[in-house]
Amino acid sequence: MLSELDPLSELQAAVRKFQAREERVDTRGLRQVIDVLEGEFATEARELQKAGEHLSGGHITA
């Protein structure tokens, strides 16, 4: 059941559903969603850097 998933799992499921569509979408709206997600990634990566977590396990972030 989708409501039992964490937010990232819900997003991943929504992306898979979106990718399975047959119709075209508004590219402007799609770009806006991509920009928001890139902002989310940058925020998370920066918080990990501040906490030093990007160094654990030898992993790097953006």
N, C-alpha and C positions, 0 to 999 in steps of 0.2 A: 504494500500500500504506500502510495507516494507521501502521504502525510507523516509517515514514520521515518522518512529519510532526513538526513541533515541538509542544510541549505545548498551545499556544493553538489551533493548527490541529486537533489531536485533540479538544479541548474543543468547538470549533465544529462539528466533524463529529458528535460525540455529541449536541449540542443539536439539530442538524437531524434526526438519527435519532429523538430523543425527541419532537420536534414532529410527526413523521410517524406516531406511534403512533395506534392507534384506541381503546385502552382508557383508562379513567380511572386516575388515580394518587392515592396518599395525599397529601393536601395538606400534612400536617405534615412529611412527608419532603421534599416539594418545597420547602417554606419553609426547611427546614434547609439544603438545597443552595444556595438563593438567598442565604441569610445568609452562608454560607461564601464564596461568590463575591463578595459585596459587601465582605466583610472583605479578600479578596485585592485587590480593586480599590483600596480605601482604603489598603492597605499600599503598593501600587505607586505610587499617586498621591503619597503622602507621601514616598516615597524620591525620586521625580522632583523634588518641591518642594525637598527638602533639597539635591539636586544642582544645582538651578537649571535643570533641563532643561525645566520647565514654561514657561519664558520663551522658549525657542528656537522660532523660527518663529511667534511670537505666539500659541502655543497655551496654553490655560488647562487646569487640571485641577480636579477636585472639591475 
